[in-house]
Amino acid sequence: MNIDLSQLVNCIGDAIIVVDADEKIVLWNPAATRIFGYSEIEALGGTLDFIIPERHRHRHNEGCRKSMDTGITRYGTSLLKVPALHQNGSMLSIAFTVGMLFDERQKVNGIVAVIRDETERFAEERALKKRIADLEGALASL
């Protein structure tokens, strides 16, 4: 079986975003457009700043540079859950893992992120936690 990786990238439901060694977006799949609202044309060549809330950009950029310099990330197998921005300005809750990409000399030449929109699930979880707290409070007052 011959697998067409571009077909995989285009059909998967999770966003796949790749930045190069200069932290410029070089791959933005259709799921990234669906999740964040920006087209591939709008995203390619830019940095990730437009989907990262301003208060998180410095920390993100430091972490990205450190990973580029060392070739190591702690989020390769650990799921990272953070807020993100949609093109329309609304906040998203996303969960993702990242992988380091290397050239033939084992020098880092990019980072890939596989991202899932967890906004609806996180909202449901918060609502359930609030409901449980309310019920526990009501039971405690009986």
C-alpha positions in Angstrom: 0.0 0.0 0.0 1.4 3.4 -1.0 0.3 6.1 1.4 -0.1 9.7 0.1 1.0 11.8 3.1 -0.5 15.0 1.7 -3.9 13.2 1.6 -3.4 12.3 5.2 -2.6 15.8 6.2 -5.6 17.2 4.3 -8.2 14.7 5.5 -7.4 14.4 9.2 -9.8 16.2 11.6 -7.0 17.7 13.8 -5.0 20.7 12.8 -1.5 20.1 11.6 0.7 23.1 11.6 4.4 23.1 10.8 6.8 26.0 11.5 10.3 26.1 10.1 13.5 27.0 11.9 12.6 30.7 11.6 9.3 30.0 13.3 7.4 30.8 10.0 4.4 28.7 9.2 5.1 26.3 6.3 2.2 23.9 6.6 -1.4 24.7 7.5 -3.9 22.0 6.8 -7.7 22.4 6.2 -8.5 21.4 9.9 -6.3 24.4 11.0 -8.5 26.6 8.8 -11.7 25.1 10.3 -10.4 25.5 13.9 -8.8 28.9 13.7 -10.7 30.6 10.8 -7.6 31.6 8.8 -7.1 30.3 5.3 -3.8 28.5 4.3 -2.9 31.6 2.3 -3.4 33.9 5.3 -1.3 31.7 7.6 1.6 30.6 5.4 4.8 32.6 6.0 3.5 34.2 9.2 4.2 33.3 12.8 1.8 31.7 15.3 1.3 35.0 17.1 -2.2 35.5 15.5 -3.6 32.4 17.2 -1.8 32.9 20.6 -3.4 35.2 23.1 -1.1 38.1 23.7 -0.6 37.3 27.4 0.9 33.8 26.3 3.0 34.9 23.4 6.2 35.6 25.3 6.2 32.2 27.1 5.3 30.4 23.8 8.0 32.2 21.8 10.6 31.4 24.5 9.6 27.7 24.6 9.7 27.5 20.8 13.1 29.0 20.6 14.4 26.7 23.3 13.1 23.7 21.5 14.6 24.9 18.2 18.0 25.4 19.9 18.0 22.1 21.9 16.0 19.8 19.6 14.0 18.8 22.6 10.4 19.3 23.6 8.6 18.1 26.7 5.3 18.1 24.7 6.1 15.3 22.3 4.0 12.8 24.3 2.4 15.1 27.0 -0.8 16.8 25.9 -0.6 20.6 26.3 -3.9 22.4 27.0 -3.9 26.1 26.3 -6.2 29.0 25.2 -6.0 30.1 21.6 -7.6 32.8 19.4 -10.0 32.3 16.5 -9.9 34.8 13.6 -13.1 36.3 14.8 -11.5 37.2 18.2 -13.3 34.4 20.2 -11.3 32.3 22.6 -10.7 28.7 22.0 -9.5 25.9 24.3 -7.0 23.7 22.4 -5.1 20.5 23.3 -2.0 19.5 21.3 1.3 17.7 21.1 4.4 18.8 19.2 7.2 17.0 17.4 10.6 18.1 16.4 11.7 17.9 12.7 15.3 17.4 11.8 17.3 17.6 8.6 19.8 14.9 7.4 22.5 16.4 9.7 20.1 16.1 12.7 19.8 19.8 13.0 16.3 21.1 13.9 14.5 22.5 10.9 11.0 22.7 12.2 8.3 21.9 14.7 5.0 20.2 14.0 1.9 20.7 16.2 -1.1 18.4 16.0 -4.0 20.4 17.5 -7.5 19.6 18.6 -10.3 22.1 19.4 -11.5 21.2 22.9 -13.6 24.3 23.4 -16.9 22.6 23.6 -15.7 19.7 25.8 -14.0 22.1 28.2 -17.2 24.2 28.4 -19.2 21.1 29.2 -16.7 20.0 31.8 -16.8 23.4 33.5 -20.6 23.3 33.5 -20.7 19.8 35.0 -18.2 20.8 37.7 -20.3 23.8 38.6 -23.5 21.7 38.7 -21.7 19.2 41.0 -20.5 22.0 43.3 -24.1 23.5 43.3 -25.6 20.1 44.2 -23.0 19.4 46.9 -23.7 22.9 48.3 -27.5 22.2 48.3 -26.9 18.8 50.0 -24.7 20.3 52.6 -27.4 22.8 53.6 -30.0 20.0 54.2 
